[in-house]
Amino acid sequence: MVFCPISVSAFAFDLDGTLVDSLPDLASASNRMLSRLNRPSVSEDRVRSYVGKGIDVLVHKLMGEFPPKLSSPKEILFKARVIFREEYENGITTHSRIFPGVVDTLLKLKKKNIPLACVTNKPERHTEIVLKNLELKQYFDLVISGDTCSRMKPDPLPLEYLGRVFGVSLKKVLMIGDSKVDIEAARNAGSPVFCVSYGYHGAVSLDSLGADMVIESVRDIFPLVNFDVKS
């Protein structure tokens, strides 16, 4: 089957699992949180299956494995979220690394003067720290975090916001992510979407996620797109 290149006026890159392998630090913070709450540790693979929908969902899923024994579950979940944020910020990029091919790809795209955005469900505070510490912030014209808009992915609002800021049609905004959340966000916005094969999509088959294309590396985008850049 021949793939017809997609006309692209802007790119929206997911962060965790697409640009950065942040799982080791997320898993470490998760287990430090659980330890402080006198709960058993979990595997990195278990944390991987919960990544993508924001920190509140991650903590809720982790605590759901070990239901609160207090009379007020809301109280312990609030406490867990506070502890997780504290622990994560204490080692947010200790072991996180940029995936191969990311920097080269972003550099090449910047030279083409095409607008680039990072669109993530990670809170703004954590997003900014990760991008700064790993020296990725310089490549993005716009950063949309989980709390930038009133709703996060898979809602289309973040991509709609991107479209307004860049002044481009959502049909020409290519979302590049690693999970069902990214694919659904793009579909809900009417945007094309590529999925990287190495990300945090859990046990779900990549072929079943419904992306326009599954790529082995972000480097693979170039023969698959036509750049439609405003002069």
Summary of the structure (lengths in Angstrom):
residues: 231
radius of gyration: 17.9
end to end distance: 33.4
largest distance: 61.4
contacts: 772
relative contact order: 0.19
helix: 45%
strand: 15%
